[in-house]
Amino acid sequence: MCMLCCLEDIQGMLKFEQNNTGVYGKTIIAFLSVIILFSGVGIIAIRKDIRLEALTMEKLILEKSNKAQKVFDRLLGKAQTISIFAVKGLESDDFEQLAAALMDDPAIHNILIAPNGIVTQVYPLEGNEPVLGLNFFGDGAGNAEARKALETGQLVLGGPFNAVEGGQIIAGRLPVFITAPDGSRHCWGLVSITFKYPRIFGSVGLETIHEHGFDYEIWRINPDSGEKQVIKKSEILNGHRIRYVEKLIPFQNAEWFFRIYSARSWYSQIEAWFYILGGLFFSFLVAFAVQSNIRLKILKMNFEHLSHVLHANAPIGITILNDNMQFIGLNDAVLRMHGVTEQYYSSHFLDLSPEYQPDGQRSADVLREITRRAKNGERQVFEWMHTSADGEPIPCEITITNIQNHGQCHYIIYIYDLRNVKKLERAAIEAEKFTGLMLDSSPFCSHLWDAEYSIVDCNEAAVTLFGFASKQEFKDNFFDLSPEYQPDGQRSYEKFLNIVRKTLASGRHTFEWLHCMPDHTLMPAEVTLVRVNHKGNSYLAGYTRDLRVIERMENKIAYLESEAVKIYYDPLSGVYNRRYLDLHLTRVMRALSRSESWLCLMMIDVDFFKKYNDAYGHREGDTCLKMIAETLTENISRADDFVARYGGEEFIVVLPHTNENGARMLAEKMLESIRNLNILHEQNEAANCVTISIGVAAGKVQGIQSGDEYIKRADEMLYKSKQGGRDRYTYTAL
């Protein structure tokens, strides 16, 4: 029996009254009833479609953000390798070899180091010469991220912005801290890895988002302008979209927002227009049928035509049963779902459900109870397991309503196939499991708190760090992992609750914490709490870093620095010695010759120093040399400049990237600074105090030149300064 005949049998032929009041009343009731029916079915179908679409968009964001995170983590991890060697005095050749080994990805633009924020070395040098001498702590695009890295002590991802050497880039700025011999800790400078933009996104596969039928946009708030800056978007993204899903993605202390737009609006969906037009059309047809018996025949023809459209194209299965659970009618969606013919369905209807449902109840018993409640007028909505003709399970959402017709009860069953929904739910679960695996593989101790200050979960690194056997043991004993009081005198529990409240309000908080290990040893740590929102609830993600490792590294660095002092520093004056000069000047010459950059070398001699020793003694002479060395060092400010004791009372000052004007200004400044020391020297024929004479040689370094040539010419100029009366400088160009 066709669907039209079934509906006619259930609804019956309308009885018209002779007066206009009865006709109009029944017409309005029939009109509204059909509108409500189609609206309900249409809303259910559209909401299911929107739900599937939202799940797909969330899955794509999760997949692509994880892929992007892997790409950036892998590439930015190279900055840590550079930083370890940079503070040990990474020479140019060593830097080139290390940087060349790390540039294993075509998306990397260059690698550079910047002591005190000034770029001194960059690889590759060719095409990146304008970067040399760039001050990351000054004004300029991308420098806000460099200052943030210095303030937070963490690597910060910046960009995209215009590079000084041309083109657009994305860069990671990693601050490097060292411990001085006196125990103070200060910033050595920055290590940076620069990526080609937008090439860095090539391996993320963002183009596949459009293949799923969506548009996307990645954006951030530009720290320089405070305005929205689009980082990456679909080429066809244009105009306003009604629905979208957006997630905040923290990339290395930079906040990026990932948004995926629905490429379809509700009015572009065929199903929506089908139900809108179909509902209106059916409603008017029924209204006209009530008004005229003649129009009833026309209505029947149109209704049969539209019923055939519904029969062939409706996305939701519709089945009708009588009071004895016998099959009466259905639409094509039911046949497509089960993969059977109408004849097979009508004769094997009850066989298309398994004997038992997934919850263990017998299908016949459950169906009997549901139909009993439906017969009493209760609308039933529940999940049900069907099977196809070949035995494939078909999870469904079923809605059952009953219609009374001439004292008989008929059941209209709306069946929504949940296989795609279940598939997406399983994919989401697998994605969560994969995220859990990634979290467990992280070397950082991580744990999750809820708003009630209860620990929800942790990773394997947390279990390992504190020496527990399982995650549950860590969660059960977490509050025993802190001493009663923190070093600042606050109770650990009270201080922790205050920090949690502050983080829930501000969103992020980093602080130092003292843990007490199960064996009662103390562990200093750095903890970062971040507020995250999930399904309307606020959680705190905690990341703990064991500072004992950093202390051991700092101690090792301090030891290496102390050894370097013994090898390369003059014990009397405190400046570099002859050995360091011979070694480092050769490297400086080699580096400067590649770009034919300027080099200035000064040879300095203390005037009549032998007479000073004879008059005041060698102890006073040693003190005098220390004061002169300190004063010369104070007059140089760039990281590449250095002072070395050449022998006796002679010093050499090496000044890379310094031209004639800079050399003359600095020579005058040094002469004046030594005079201002006012060290009494009555035997000095040039003045009544200690003075110096300077020979200056400067020029652009050629590949055939050597450091000895600069020293020889500076020594010749020093001789002329002495002949000219001392307490002066003489300049020559190479």
Buried (B, 14 or more C-beta within 10 A) or exposed (E): EBBBEBBBBBBEEBEBEEEEEEBBEBBEBBBEBBBEBBEBBBEBBBEBBBEBBBBBBBBBBBBBBBBBBEBBEEBBEBBEBBBBBBBEEBBBEBBBEBBEEBBEBEBBBBBBBBBBBBBBBBBEBEEBBEBBBBBBBEEBBBBBBBBBBBEEEBBBBBBBBBBBBEEBBBBBBBBBBBBEEEEEEEBBBBBBBBBBBBBBBBBBEBEEBBEBEBBBBBBBEBBBEEEEBEBBBBEEBEEEBEBBBBBEBBBBBBEBBBBBBBBBEBEEBEBBEBBBEBBBBBBBBBBBBBBEEEBBEEBBEBBBEBBBEBBEEBBBBBBBBBBEEEBBBBBBBBBEBBEBEBEBBBEEBEEBBBEBBEEEEEBEEBBEEBBEEBBEEEEBEEEBBBBEBEEEEBBBBBBBBBEEEEEEBBBBBBBBBBEEBEEBEEBBEEBEEEEEEEBBEBEBBBBBBBEEEEBEBBBBBBBEBBEBEEBEBBBEEBEEBBBEEBEEEEEBEEBBEEBBEBBBEEEBBBBEBBBBEEEEEEBBBBBBBBBEEEEEEBBBBBBBBBBEEEEEEBEEBBEEBEEEEEEBBBEBBBBBBBEBBEBBBEBBBBBBBEEEBBBBBBBBBBBBBEBBBEBBEEEBBEBBBBBBBBBBBEBBEBBBBBBBBBEEBBBBBBBBBBBBEBBBEBBEEBBEBBBEBEBEBEBBEBEEBBBBBBBBBBBBBEEEBEBEBBBEBBBBBBBBBBEEEBBBBBBBEB
